[in-house]
Amino acid sequence: MYTKPLANLIEQLQRLPGIGSKTAQRLALYILKRPSAEVEALAQALLDAKQQVGTCQICHHLSADPICEICANPSRDRSTICVVTD
């Protein structure tokens, strides 16, 4: 049906949560129609996020720094915590 590179792109997109085969196909075809610079920017954003985003050493929230902006804020009330569940 699809060439091997396109089939691989669709397969990889399907691995994302909430992305079924039809949506993966639409996304893949959309990506192929975009200018190369835009596709490269998307690819670079994925790589940058994977390489640069980790968790805060204090609260374990996503952060590009060892300590997130909230925990690093000197005016933060450290006697109050916020608990969030999935």
C-alpha positions as CSV (number, residue, x, y, z in Angstrom):
1,M,0.0,0.0,0.0
2,Y,2.5,2.6,1.2
3,T,6.2,2.9,0.4
4,K,8.4,1.6,3.2
5,P,9.4,5.1,4.6
6,L,5.8,6.2,4.7
7,A,4.6,3.0,6.2
8,N,7.3,3.4,8.9
9,L,6.2,7.0,9.6
10,I,2.6,5.9,10.0
11,E,3.7,3.0,12.3
12,Q,5.7,5.4,14.5
13,L,2.9,7.9,14.7
14,Q,0.5,5.1,15.8
15,R,2.6,4.5,18.8
16,L,1.6,7.9,20.2
17,P,-1.3,7.7,22.7
18,G,-4.7,8.3,21.2
19,I,-3.4,8.0,17.6
20,G,-5.1,5.3,15.6
21,S,-4.2,4.1,12.1
22,K,-6.4,6.6,10.3
23,T,-5.2,9.6,12.3
24,A,-1.6,8.4,11.8
25,Q,-2.1,8.2,8.1
26,R,-3.6,11.7,8.0
27,L,-0.7,13.1,10.1
28,A,1.9,11.3,7.9
29,L,0.4,12.6,4.7
30,Y,0.1,16.1,6.2
31,I,3.8,16.0,7.2
32,L,4.8,15.0,3.7
33,K,3.0,17.9,2.2
34,R,4.7,20.5,4.5
35,P,7.9,22.3,3.5
36,S,11.2,20.6,4.4
37,A,12.1,23.4,6.8
38,E,8.9,22.9,8.7
39,V,9.3,19.1,9.0
40,E,12.9,19.6,10.1
41,A,11.8,22.1,12.8
42,L,9.3,19.5,14.1
43,A,11.9,16.8,14.1
44,Q,14.4,19.1,15.9
45,A,11.7,20.1,18.5
46,L,11.1,16.4,19.2
47,L,14.8,15.8,19.7
48,D,15.4,18.9,21.8
49,A,12.5,18.1,24.1
50,K,13.7,14.5,24.5
51,Q,17.3,15.6,25.2
52,Q,16.6,18.7,27.3
53,V,13.5,18.1,29.3
54,G,13.8,16.1,32.6
55,T,12.3,16.4,36.0
56,C,12.8,18.9,38.8
57,Q,15.0,17.4,41.5
58,I,12.5,18.8,44.1
59,C,9.0,18.3,42.8
60,H,9.6,16.0,39.9
61,H,7.6,18.2,37.5
62,L,8.9,18.5,33.9
63,S,11.7,21.0,33.7
64,A,14.6,21.9,31.4
65,D,16.6,22.8,34.5
66,P,17.6,20.7,37.5
67,I,15.3,22.8,39.6
68,C,12.0,24.1,38.0
69,E,11.0,27.8,38.0
70,I,8.4,27.2,40.7
71,C,10.8,25.5,43.1
72,A,13.6,28.0,42.3
73,N,11.3,31.0,43.1
74,P,12.6,32.5,46.4
75,S,9.1,33.8,47.2
76,R,7.5,30.4,47.0
77,D,5.7,29.3,50.2
78,R,7.5,26.1,51.0
79,S,5.0,25.2,53.8
80,T,2.2,24.6,51.2
81,I,2.1,21.7,48.8
82,C,-0.2,20.9,45.9
83,V,-1.0,17.2,45.2
84,V,-2.2,16.3,41.7
85,T,-3.1,12.8,40.6
86,D,-3.7,11.4,37.2
